[in-house]
Amino acid sequence: MSSAGLVFYREVCRAIRKLPKDTQSYYRVVAREKVVAHRDEDEPERIGKIIQRSREDVAWVLKKYSPTKDA
């Protein structure tokens, strides 16, 4: 795994702690599965795209579980 991938995985783990307790274990499993699925990637451009897309996904999940002002 690249160092960028490892740094990002740590970021994801910290972000998961912001989620409701009852959802954290699910997202930990999903994050770990994604790391395992992509750990053999060695092309820097591909790794960058995976991380970029994953950042968008993390932001979406955090927004999904954050309280809204409209409610």
mmCIF file of the N, C-alpha and C atoms, coordinates in Angstrom:
data_MODEL
# 
_entry.id   MODEL 
# 
loop_
_atom_site.group_PDB 
_atom_site.id 
_atom_site.type_symbol 
_atom_site.label_atom_id 
_atom_site.label_alt_id 
_atom_site.label_comp_id 
_atom_site.label_asym_id 
_atom_site.label_entity_id 
_atom_site.label_seq_id 
_atom_site.pdbx_PDB_ins_code 
_atom_site.Cartn_x 
_atom_site.Cartn_y 
_atom_site.Cartn_z 
_atom_site.occupancy 
_atom_site.B_iso_or_equiv 
_atom_site.pdbx_formal_charge 
_atom_site.auth_seq_id 
_atom_site.auth_comp_id 
_atom_site.auth_asym_id 
_atom_site.auth_atom_id 
_atom_site.pdbx_PDB_model_num 
ATOM 1   N N  . MET A 1 1  ? 0.839   -1.168 0.000   1.00 0.00 ? 1  MET A N  1 
ATOM 2   C CA . MET A 1 1  ? 0.000   0.000  0.000   1.00 0.00 ? 1  MET A CA 1 
ATOM 3   C C  . MET A 1 1  ? 0.889   1.237  0.000   1.00 0.00 ? 1  MET A C  1 
ATOM 4   N N  . SER A 1 2  ? 0.477   2.246  -0.730  1.00 0.00 ? 2  SER A N  1 
ATOM 5   C CA . SER A 1 2  ? 1.248   3.487  -0.782  1.00 0.00 ? 2  SER A CA 1 
ATOM 6   C C  . SER A 1 2  ? 1.115   4.252  0.529   1.00 0.00 ? 2  SER A C  1 
ATOM 7   N N  . SER A 1 3  ? 2.059   5.139  0.770   1.00 0.00 ? 3  SER A N  1 
ATOM 8   C CA . SER A 1 3  ? 1.972   5.944  1.990   1.00 0.00 ? 3  SER A CA 1 
ATOM 9   C C  . SER A 1 3  ? 0.762   6.865  1.931   1.00 0.00 ? 3  SER A C  1 
ATOM 10  N N  . ALA A 1 4  ? 0.407   7.356  0.748   1.00 0.00 ? 4  ALA A N  1 
ATOM 11  C CA . ALA A 1 4  ? -0.782  8.197  0.609   1.00 0.00 ? 4  ALA A CA 1 
ATOM 12  C C  . ALA A 1 4  ? -2.038  7.405  0.960   1.00 0.00 ? 4  ALA A C  1 
ATOM 13  N N  . GLY A 1 5  ? -2.073  6.157  0.555   1.00 0.00 ? 5  GLY A N  1 
ATOM 14  C CA . GLY A 1 5  ? -3.213  5.302  0.878   1.00 0.00 ? 5  GLY A CA 1 
ATOM 15  C C  . GLY A 1 5  ? -3.328  5.043  2.364   1.00 0.00 ? 5  GLY A C  1 
ATOM 16  N N  . LEU A 1 6  ? -2.204  4.828  3.013   1.00 0.00 ? 6  LEU A N  1 
ATOM 17  C CA . LEU A 1 6  ? -2.202  4.587  4.451   1.00 0.00 ? 6  LEU A CA 1 
ATOM 18  C C  . LEU A 1 6  ? -2.635  5.833  5.219   1.00 0.00 ? 6  LEU A C  1 
ATOM 19  N N  . VAL A 1 7  ? -2.130  6.984  4.808   1.00 0.00 ? 7  VAL A N  1 
ATOM 20  C CA . VAL A 1 7  ? -2.525  8.251  5.443   1.00 0.00 ? 7  VAL A CA 1 
ATOM 21  C C  . VAL A 1 7  ? -4.032  8.457  5.274   1.00 0.00 ? 7  VAL A C  1 
ATOM 22  N N  . PHE A 1 8  ? -4.529  8.204  4.083   1.00 0.00 ? 8  PHE A N  1 
ATOM 23  C CA . PHE A 1 8  ? -5.960  8.379  3.838   1.00 0.00 ? 8  PHE A CA 1 
ATOM 24  C C  . PHE A 1 8  ? -6.787  7.400  4.665   1.00 0.00 ? 8  PHE A C  1 
ATOM 25  N N  . TYR A 1 9  ? -6.342  6.173  4.778   1.00 0.00 ? 9  TYR A N  1 
ATOM 26  C CA . TYR A 1 9  ? -7.064  5.183  5.593   1.00 0.00 ? 9  TYR A CA 1 
ATOM 27  C C  . TYR A 1 9  ? -7.177  5.665  7.038   1.00 0.00 ? 9  TYR A C  1 
ATOM 28  N N  . ARG A 1 10 ? -6.115  6.253  7.562   1.00 0.00 ? 10 ARG A N  1 
ATOM 29  C CA . ARG A 1 10 ? -6.166  6.802  8.925   1.00 0.00 ? 10 ARG A CA 1 
ATOM 30  C C  . ARG A 1 10 ? -7.199  7.925  9.011   1.00 0.00 ? 10 ARG A C  1 
ATOM 31  N N  . GLU A 1 11 ? -7.252  8.766  7.972   1.00 0.00 ? 11 GLU A N  1 
ATOM 32  C CA . GLU A 1 11 ? -8.242  9.846  7.934   1.00 0.00 ? 11 GLU A CA 1 
ATOM 33  C C  . GLU A 1 11 ? -9.658  9.281  7.959   1.00 0.00 ? 11 GLU A C  1 
ATOM 34  N N  . VAL A 1 12 ? -9.872  8.229  7.192   1.00 0.00 ? 12 VAL A N  1 
ATOM 35  C CA . VAL A 1 12 ? -11.195 7.595  7.146   1.00 0.00 ? 12 VAL A CA 1 
ATOM 36  C C  . VAL A 1 12 ? -11.558 7.036  8.516   1.00 0.00 ? 12 VAL A C  1 
ATOM 37  N N  . CYS A 1 13 ? -10.602 6.389  9.167   1.00 0.00 ? 13 CYS A N  1 
ATOM 38  C CA . CYS A 1 13 ? -10.869 5.827  10.496  1.00 0.00 ? 13 CYS A CA 1 
ATOM 39  C C  . CYS A 1 13 ? -11.250 6.924  11.488  1.00 0.00 ? 13 CYS A C  1 
ATOM 40  N N  . ARG A 1 14 ? -10.592 8.068  11.404  1.00 0.00 ? 14 ARG A N  1 
ATOM 41  C CA . ARG A 1 14 ? -10.949 9.194  12.281  1.00 0.00 ? 14 ARG A CA 1 
ATOM 42  C C  . ARG A 1 14 ? -12.333 9.730  11.932  1.00 0.00 ? 14 ARG A C  1 
ATOM 43  N N  . ALA A 1 15 ? -12.657 9.790  10.651  1.00 0.00 ? 15 ALA A N  1 
ATOM 44  C CA . ALA A 1 15 ? -13.970 10.279 10.223  1.00 0.00 ? 15 ALA A CA 1 
ATOM 45  C C  . ALA A 1 15 ? -15.081 9.344  10.699  1.00 0.00 ? 15 ALA A C  1 
ATOM 46  N N  . ILE A 1 16 ? -14.810 8.059  10.711  1.00 0.00 ? 16 ILE A N  1 
ATOM 47  C CA . ILE A 1 16 ? -15.810 7.083  11.142  1.00 0.00 ? 16 ILE A CA 1 
ATOM 48  C C  . ILE A 1 16 ? -16.211 7.334  12.591  1.00 0.00 ? 16 ILE A C  1 
ATOM 49  N N  . ARG A 1 17 ? -15.287 7.829  13.403  1.00 0.00 ? 17 ARG A N  1 
ATOM 50  C CA . ARG A 1 17 ? -15.596 8.115  14.810  1.00 0.00 ? 17 ARG A CA 1 
ATOM 51  C C  . ARG A 1 17 ? -16.621 9.235  14.969  1.00 0.00 ? 17 ARG A C  1 
ATOM 52  N N  . LYS A 1 18 ? -16.842 10.009 13.913  1.00 0.00 ? 18 LYS A N  1 
ATOM 53  C CA . LYS A 1 18 ? -17.833 11.095 13.951  1.00 0.00 ? 18 LYS A CA 1 
ATOM 54  C C  . LYS A 1 18 ? -19.240 10.592 13.673  1.00 0.00 ? 18 LYS A C  1 
ATOM 55  N N  . LEU A 1 19 ? -19.349 9.358  13.223  1.00 0.00 ? 19 LEU A N  1 
ATOM 56  C CA . LEU A 1 19 ? -20.649 8.778  12.890  1.00 0.00 ? 19 LEU A CA 1 
ATOM 57  C C  . LEU A 1 19 ? -21.346 8.249  14.142  1.00 0.00 ? 19 LEU A C  1 
ATOM 58  N N  . PRO A 1 20 ? -22.663 8.023  14.051  1.00 0.00 ? 20 PRO A N  1 
ATOM 59  C CA . PRO A 1 20 ? -23.368 7.416  15.186  1.00 0.00 ? 20 PRO A CA 1 
ATOM 60  C C  . PRO A 1 20 ? -22.755 6.060  15.539  1.00 0.00 ? 20 PRO A C  1 
ATOM 61  N N  . LYS A 1 21 ? -22.723 5.752  16.816  1.00 0.00 ? 21 LYS A N  1 
ATOM 62  C CA . LYS A 1 21 ? -22.091 4.505  17.300  1.00 0.00 ? 21 LYS A CA 1 
ATOM 63  C C  . LYS A 1 21 ? -22.617 3.264  16.585  1.00 0.00 ? 21 LYS A C  1 
ATOM 64  N N  . ASP A 1 22 ? -23.915 3.229  16.320  1.00 0.00 ? 22 ASP A N  1 
ATOM 65  C CA . ASP A 1 22 ? -24.499 2.019  15.726  1.00 0.00 ? 22 ASP A CA 1 
ATOM 66  C C  . ASP A 1 22 ? -24.129 1.827  14.254  1.00 0.00 ? 22 ASP A C  1 
ATOM 67  N N  . THR A 1 23 ? -23.517 2.826  13.629  1.00 0.00 ? 23 THR A N  1 
ATOM 68  C CA . THR A 1 23 ? -23.106 2.672  12.232  1.00 0.00 ? 23 THR A CA 1 
ATOM 69  C C  . THR A 1 23 ? -21.597 2.518  12.069  1.00 0.00 ? 23 THR A C  1 
ATOM 70  N N  . GLN A 1 24 ? -20.852 2.808  13.104  1.00 0.00 ? 24 GLN A N  1 
ATOM 71  C CA . GLN A 1 24 ? -19.389 2.804  13.001  1.00 0.00 ? 24 GLN A CA 1 
ATOM 72  C C  . GLN A 1 24 ? -18.810 1.455  12.614  1.00 0.00 ? 24 GLN A C  1 
ATOM 73  N N  . SER A 1 25 ? -19.312 0.383  13.195  1.00 0.00 ? 25 SER A N  1 
ATOM 74  C CA . SER A 1 25 ? -18.735 -0.932 12.891  1.00 0.00 ? 25 SER A CA 1 
ATOM 75  C C  . SER A 1 25 ? -18.944 -1.291 11.416  1.00 0.00 ? 25 SER A C  1 
ATOM 76  N N  . TYR A 1 26 ? -20.092 -0.947 10.865  1.00 0.00 ? 26 TYR A N  1 
ATOM 77  C CA . TYR A 1 26 ? -20.358 -1.222 9.451   1.00 0.00 ? 26 TYR A CA 1 
ATOM 78  C C  . TYR A 1 26 ? -19.350 -0.491 8.567   1.00 0.00 ? 26 TYR A C  1 
ATOM 79  N N  . TYR A 1 27 ? -19.167 0.810  8.819   1.00 0.00 ? 27 TYR A N  1 
ATOM 80  C CA . TYR A 1 27 ? -18.268 1.588  7.980   1.00 0.00 ? 27 TYR A CA 1 
ATOM 81  C C  . TYR A 1 27 ? -16.803 1.210  8.187   1.00 0.00 ? 27 TYR A C  1 
ATOM 82  N N  . ARG A 1 28 ? -16.442 0.728  9.373   1.00 0.00 ? 28 ARG A N  1 
ATOM 83  C CA . ARG A 1 28 ? -15.081 0.219  9.579   1.00 0.00 ? 28 ARG A CA 1 
ATOM 84  C C  . ARG A 1 28 ? -14.826 -0.989 8.689   1.00 0.00 ? 28 ARG A C  1 
ATOM 85  N N  . VAL A 1 29 ? -15.805 -1.888 8.629   1.00 0.00 ? 29 VAL A N  1 
ATOM 86  C CA . VAL A 1 29 ? -15.683 -3.091 7.798   1.00 0.00 ? 29 VAL A CA 1 
ATOM 87  C C  . VAL A 1 29 ? -15.582 -2.700 6.324   1.00 0.00 ? 29 VAL A C  1 
ATOM 88  N N  . VAL A 1 30 ? -16.435 -1.779 5.893   1.00 0.00 ? 30 VAL A N  1 
ATOM 89  C CA . VAL A 1 30 ? -16.415 -1.340 4.493   1.00 0.00 ? 30 VAL A CA 1 
ATOM 90  C C  . VAL A 1 30 ? -15.066 -0.709 4.151   1.00 0.00 ? 30 VAL A C  1 
ATOM 91  N N  . ALA A 1 31 ? -14.569 0.172  5.026   1.00 0.00 ? 31 ALA A N  1 
ATOM 92  C CA . ALA A 1 31 ? -13.280 0.827  4.775   1.00 0.00 ? 31 ALA A CA 1 
ATOM 93  C C  . ALA A 1 31 ? -12.164 -0.201 4.665   1.00 0.00 ? 31 ALA A C  1 
ATOM 94  N N  . ARG A 1 32 ? -12.154 -1.159 5.569   1.00 0.00 ? 32 ARG A N  1 
ATOM 95  C CA . ARG A 1 32 ? -11.114 -2.189 5.557   1.00 0.00 ? 32 ARG A CA 1 
ATOM 96  C C  . ARG A 1 32 ? -11.187 -3.034 4.280   1.00 0.00 ? 32 ARG A C  1 
ATOM 97  N N  . GLU A 1 33 ? -12.416 -3.380 3.859   1.00 0.00 ? 33 GLU A N  1 
ATOM 98  C CA . GLU A 1 33 ? -12.583 -4.157 2.632   1.00 0.00 ? 33 GLU A CA 1 
ATOM 99  C C  . GLU A 1 33 ? -12.046 -3.399 1.423   1.00 0.00 ? 33 GLU A C  1 
ATOM 100 N N  . LYS A 1 34 ? -12.289 -2.097 1.384   1.00 0.00 ? 34 LYS A N  1 
ATOM 101 C CA . LYS A 1 34 ? -11.798 -1.290 0.256   1.00 0.00 ? 34 LYS A CA 1 
ATOM 102 C C  . LYS A 1 34 ? -10.276 -1.218 0.253   1.00 0.00 ? 34 LYS A C  1 
ATOM 103 N N  . VAL A 1 35 ? -9.682  -1.107 1.421   1.00 0.00 ? 35 VAL A N  1 
ATOM 104 C CA . VAL A 1 35 ? -8.219  -1.085 1.508   1.00 0.00 ? 35 VAL A CA 1 
ATOM 105 C C  . VAL A 1 35 ? -7.646  -2.406 1.006   1.00 0.00 ? 35 VAL A C  1 
ATOM 106 N N  . VAL A 1 36 ? -8.213  -3.495 1.449   1.00 0.00 ? 36 VAL A N  1 
ATOM 107 C CA . VAL A 1 36 ? -7.742  -4.816 1.027   1.00 0.00 ? 36 VAL A CA 1 
ATOM 108 C C  . VAL A 1 36 ? -7.908  -4.983 -0.482  1.00 0.00 ? 36 VAL A C  1 
ATOM 109 N N  . ALA A 1 37 ? -9.024  -4.498 -1.018  1.00 0.00 ? 37 ALA A N  1 
ATOM 110 C CA . ALA A 1 37 ? -9.287  -4.644 -2.452  1.00 0.00 ? 37 ALA A CA 1 
ATOM 111 C C  . ALA A 1 37 ? -8.288  -3.873 -3.307  1.00 0.00 ? 37 ALA A C  1 
ATOM 112 N N  . HIS A 1 38 ? -7.758  -2.767 -2.775  1.00 0.00 ? 38 HIS A N  1 
ATOM 113 C CA . HIS A 1 38 ? -6.873  -1.909 -3.569  1.00 0.00 ? 38 HIS A CA 1 
ATOM 114 C C  . HIS A 1 38 ? -5.435  -1.876 -3.074  1.00 0.00 ? 38 HIS A C  1 
ATOM 115 N N  . ARG A 1 39 ? -5.071  -2.740 -2.162  1.00 0.00 ? 39 ARG A N  1 
ATOM 116 C CA . ARG A 1 39 ? -3.727  -2.644 -1.584  1.00 0.00 ? 39 ARG A CA 1 
ATOM 117 C C  . ARG A 1 39 ? -2.599  -2.964 -2.559  1.00 0.00 ? 39 ARG A C  1 
ATOM 118 N N  . ASP A 1 40 ? -2.893  -3.641 -3.648  1.00 0.00 ? 40 ASP A N  1 
ATOM 119 C CA . ASP A 1 40 ? -1.857  -3.967 -4.617  1.00 0.00 ? 40 ASP A CA 1 
ATOM 120 C C  . ASP A 1 40 ? -1.715  -2.915 -5.722  1.00 0.00 ? 40 ASP A C  1 
ATOM 121 N N  . GLU A 1 41 ? -2.501  -1.851 -5.653  1.00 0.00 ? 41 GLU A N  1 
ATOM 122 C CA . GLU A 1 41 ? -2.383  -0.776 -6.646  1.00 0.00 ? 41 GLU A CA 1 
ATOM 123 C C  . GLU A 1 41 ? -1.001  -0.149 -6.543  1.00 0.00 ? 41 GLU A C  1 
ATOM 124 N N  . ASP A 1 42 ? -0.375  0.069  -7.676  1.00 0.00 ? 42 ASP A N  1 
ATOM 125 C CA . ASP A 1 42 ? 0.947   0.687  -7.642  1.00 0.00 ? 42 ASP A CA 1 
ATOM 126 C C  . ASP A 1 42 ? 1.070   1.858  -8.611  1.00 0.00 ? 42 ASP A C  1 
ATOM 127 N N  . GLU A 1 43 ? 0.028   2.132  -9.359  1.00 0.00 ? 43 GLU A N  1 
ATOM 128 C CA . GLU A 1 43 ? 0.043   3.242  -10.307 1.00 0.00 ? 43 GLU A CA 1 
ATOM 129 C C  . GLU A 1 43 ? -0.397  4.523  -9.582  1.00 0.00 ? 43 GLU A C  1 
ATOM 130 N N  . PRO A 1 44 ? 0.493   5.504  -9.445  1.00 0.00 ? 44 PRO A N  1 
ATOM 131 C CA . PRO A 1 44 ? 0.176   6.716  -8.678  1.00 0.00 ? 44 PRO A CA 1 
ATOM 132 C C  . PRO A 1 44 ? -1.083  7.452  -9.154  1.00 0.00 ? 44 PRO A C  1 
ATOM 133 N N  . GLU A 1 45 ? -1.287  7.500  -10.460 1.00 0.00 ? 45 GLU A N  1 
ATOM 134 C CA . GLU A 1 45 ? -2.475  8.192  -10.983 1.00 0.00 ? 45 GLU A CA 1 
ATOM 135 C C  . GLU A 1 45 ? -3.752  7.467  -10.547 1.00 0.00 ? 45 GLU A C  1 
ATOM 136 N N  . ARG A 1 46 ? -3.741  6.180  -10.628 1.00 0.00 ? 46 ARG A N  1 
ATOM 137 C CA . ARG A 1 46 ? -4.904  5.373  -10.223 1.00 0.00 ? 46 ARG A CA 1 
ATOM 138 C C  . ARG A 1 46 ? -5.148  5.517  -8.719  1.00 0.00 ? 46 ARG A C  1 
ATOM 139 N N  . ILE A 1 47 ? -4.100  5.483  -7.929  1.00 0.00 ? 47 ILE A N  1 
ATOM 140 C CA . ILE A 1 47 ? -4.227  5.642  -6.477  1.00 0.00 ? 47 ILE A CA 1 
ATOM 141 C C  . ILE A 1 47 ? -4.840  7.004  -6.164  1.00 0.00 ? 47 ILE A C  1 
ATOM 142 N N  . GLY A 1 48 ? -4.379  8.033  -6.855  1.00 0.00 ? 48 GLY A N  1 
ATOM 143 C CA . GLY A 1 48 ? -4.925  9.370  -6.653  1.00 0.00 ? 48 GLY A CA 1 
ATOM 144 C C  . GLY A 1 48 ? -6.408  9.442  -6.963  1.00 0.00 ? 48 GLY A C  1 
ATOM 145 N N  . LYS A 1 49 ? -6.826  8.789  -8.047  1.00 0.00 ? 49 LYS A N  1 
ATOM 146 C CA . LYS A 1 49 ? -8.251  8.776  -8.413  1.00 0.00 ? 49 LYS A CA 1 
ATOM 147 C C  . LYS A 1 49 ? -9.077  8.021  -7.375  1.00 0.00 ? 49 LYS A C  1 
ATOM 148 N N  . ILE A 1 50 ? -8.555  6.911  -6.896  1.00 0.00 ? 50 ILE A N  1 
ATOM 149 C CA . ILE A 1 50 ? -9.264  6.127  -5.879  1.00 0.00 ? 50 ILE A CA 1 
ATOM 150 C C  . ILE A 1 50 ? -9.430  6.957  -4.608  1.00 0.00 ? 50 ILE A C  1 
ATOM 151 N N  . ILE A 1 51 ? -8.370  7.633  -4.194  1.00 0.00 ? 51 ILE A N  1 
ATOM 152 C CA . ILE A 1 51 ? -8.425  8.451  -2.983  1.00 0.00 ? 51 ILE A CA 1 
ATOM 153 C C  . ILE A 1 51 ? -9.385  9.623  -3.172  1.00 0.00 ? 51 ILE A C  1 
ATOM 154 N N  . GLN A 1 52 ? -9.338  10.264 -4.335  1.00 0.00 ? 52 GLN A N  1 
ATOM 155 C CA . GLN A 1 52 ? -10.231 11.390 -4.604  1.00 0.00 ? 52 GLN A CA 1 
ATOM 156 C C  . GLN A 1 52 ? -11.696 10.942 -4.513  1.00 0.00 ? 52 GLN A C  1 
ATOM 157 N N  . ARG A 1 53 ? -12.014 9.845  -5.171  1.00 0.00 ? 53 ARG A N  1 
ATOM 158 C CA . ARG A 1 53 ? -13.392 9.339  -5.148  1.00 0.00 ? 53 ARG A CA 1 
ATOM 159 C C  . ARG A 1 53 ? -13.794 8.937  -3.724  1.00 0.00 ? 53 ARG A C  1 
ATOM 160 N N  . SER A 1 54 ? -12.877 8.348  -2.997  1.00 0.00 ? 54 SER A N  1 
ATOM 161 C CA . SER A 1 54 ? -13.148 7.928  -1.635  1.00 0.00 ? 54 SER A CA 1 
ATOM 162 C C  . SER A 1 54 ? -13.388 9.129  -0.716  1.00 0.00 ? 54 SER A C  1 
ATOM 163 N N  . ARG A 1 55 ? -12.649 10.218 -0.934  1.00 0.00 ? 55 ARG A N  1 
ATOM 164 C CA . ARG A 1 55 ? -12.878 11.446 -0.154  1.00 0.00 ? 55 ARG A CA 1 
ATOM 165 C C  . ARG A 1 55 ? -14.298 11.959 -0.378  1.00 0.00 ? 55 ARG A C  1 
ATOM 166 N N  . GLU A 1 56 ? -14.748 11.904 -1.619  1.00 0.00 ? 56 GLU A N  1 
ATOM 167 C CA . GLU A 1 56 ? -16.118 12.319 -1.932  1.00 0.00 ? 56 GLU A CA 1 
ATOM 168 C C  . GLU A 1 56 ? -17.124 11.415 -1.222  1.00 0.00 ? 56 GLU A C  1 
ATOM 169 N N  . ASP A 1 57 ? -16.859 10.131 -1.215  1.00 0.00 ? 57 ASP A N  1 
ATOM 170 C CA . ASP A 1 57 ? -17.752 9.180  -0.543  1.00 0.00 ? 57 ASP A CA 1 
ATOM 171 C C  . ASP A 1 57 ? -17.800 9.424  0.964   1.00 0.00 ? 57 ASP A C  1 
ATOM 172 N N  . VAL A 1 58 ? -16.635 9.692  1.567   1.00 0.00 ? 58 VAL A N  1 
ATOM 173 C CA . VAL A 1 58 ? -16.578 9.964  3.010   1.00 0.00 ? 58 VAL A CA 1 
ATOM 174 C C  . VAL A 1 58 ? -17.378 11.224 3.331   1.00 0.00 ? 58 VAL A C  1 
ATOM 175 N N  . ALA A 1 59 ? -17.203 12.252 2.525   1.00 0.00 ? 59 ALA A N  1 
ATOM 176 C CA . ALA A 1 59 ? -17.940 13.505 2.745   1.00 0.00 ? 59 ALA A CA 1 
ATOM 177 C C  . ALA A 1 59 ? -19.444 13.262 2.646   1.00 0.00 ? 59 ALA A C  1 
ATOM 178 N N  . TRP A 1 60 ? -19.855 12.441 1.684   1.00 0.00 ? 60 TRP A N  1 
ATOM 179 C CA . TRP A 1 60 ? -21.278 12.136 1.511   1.00 0.00 ? 60 TRP A CA 1 
ATOM 180 C C  . TRP A 1 60 ? -21.830 11.410 2.734   1.00 0.00 ? 60 TRP A C  1 
ATOM 181 N N  . VAL A 1 61 ? -21.092 10.425 3.233   1.00 0.00 ? 61 VAL A N  1 
ATOM 182 C CA . VAL A 1 61 ? -21.548 9.662  4.399   1.00 0.00 ? 61 VAL A CA 1 
ATOM 183 C C  . VAL A 1 61 ? -21.634 10.567 5.628   1.00 0.00 ? 61 VAL A C  1 
ATOM 184 N N  . LEU A 1 62 ? -20.625 11.409 5.831   1.00 0.00 ? 62 LEU A N  1 
ATOM 185 C CA . LEU A 1 62 ? -20.661 12.318 6.978   1.00 0.00 ? 62 LEU A CA 1 
ATOM 186 C C  . LEU A 1 62 ? -21.849 13.268 6.879   1.00 0.00 ? 62 LEU A C  1 
ATOM 187 N N  . LYS A 1 63 ? -22.119 13.764 5.685   1.00 0.00 ? 63 LYS A N  1 
ATOM 188 C CA . LYS A 1 63 ? -23.273 14.649 5.477   1.00 0.00 ? 63 LYS A CA 1 
ATOM 189 C C  . LYS A 1 63 ? -24.578 13.907 5.717   1.00 0.00 ? 63 LYS A C  1 
ATOM 190 N N  . LYS A 1 64 ? -24.627 12.672 5.292   1.00 0.00 ? 64 LYS A N  1 
ATOM 191 C CA . LYS A 1 64 ? -25.832 11.850 5.452   1.00 0.00 ? 64 LYS A CA 1 
ATOM 192 C C  . LYS A 1 64 ? -26.216 11.720 6.924   1.00 0.00 ? 64 LYS A C  1 
ATOM 193 N N  . TYR A 1 65 ? -25.222 11.577 7.794   1.00 0.00 ? 65 TYR A N  1 
ATOM 194 C CA . TYR A 1 65 ? -25.484 11.363 9.207   1.00 0.00 ? 65 TYR A CA 1 
ATOM 195 C C  . TYR A 1 65 ? -25.421 12.637 10.051  1.00 0.00 ? 65 TYR A C  1 
ATOM 196 N N  . SER A 1 66 ? -25.125 13.769 9.432   1.00 0.00 ? 66 SER A N  1 
ATOM 197 C CA . SER A 1 66 ? -25.056 15.004 10.213  1.00 0.00 ? 66 SER A CA 1 
ATOM 198 C C  . SER A 1 66 ? -26.445 15.607 10.338  1.00 0.00 ? 66 SER A C  1 
ATOM 199 N N  . PRO A 1 67 ? -26.707 16.237 11.479  1.00 0.00 ? 67 PRO A N  1 
ATOM 200 C CA . PRO A 1 67 ? -28.028 16.876 11.648  1.00 0.00 ? 67 PRO A CA 1 
ATOM 201 C C  . PRO A 1 67 ? -28.168 18.039 10.669  1.00 0.00 ? 67 PRO A C  1 
ATOM 202 N N  . THR A 1 68 ? -29.364 18.195 10.137  1.00 0.00 ? 68 THR A N  1 
ATOM 203 C CA . THR A 1 68 ? -29.603 19.280 9.195   1.00 0.00 ? 68 THR A CA 1 
ATOM 204 C C  . THR A 1 68 ? -30.292 20.449 9.891   1.00 0.00 ? 68 THR A C  1 
ATOM 205 N N  . LYS A 1 69 ? -30.123 21.614 9.339   1.00 0.00 ? 69 LYS A N  1 
ATOM 206 C CA . LYS A 1 69 ? -30.762 22.803 9.909   1.00 0.00 ? 69 LYS A CA 1 
ATOM 207 C C  . LYS A 1 69 ? -32.241 22.845 9.594   1.00 0.00 ? 69 LYS A C  1 
ATOM 208 N N  . ASP A 1 70 ? -32.666 22.140 8.548   1.00 0.00 ? 70 ASP A N  1 
ATOM 209 C CA . ASP A 1 70 ? -34.072 22.149 8.115   1.00 0.00 ? 70 ASP A CA 1 
ATOM 210 C C  . ASP A 1 70 ? -34.950 21.307 9.014   1.00 0.00 ? 70 ASP A C  1 
ATOM 211 N N  . ALA A 1 71 ? -34.392 20.373 9.729   1.00 0.00 ? 71 ALA A N  1 
ATOM 212 C CA . ALA A 1 71 ? -35.193 19.422 10.514  1.00 0.00 ? 71 ALA A CA 1 
ATOM 213 C C  . ALA A 1 71 ? -35.774 20.047 11.760  1.00 0.00 ? 71 ALA A C  1 
# 
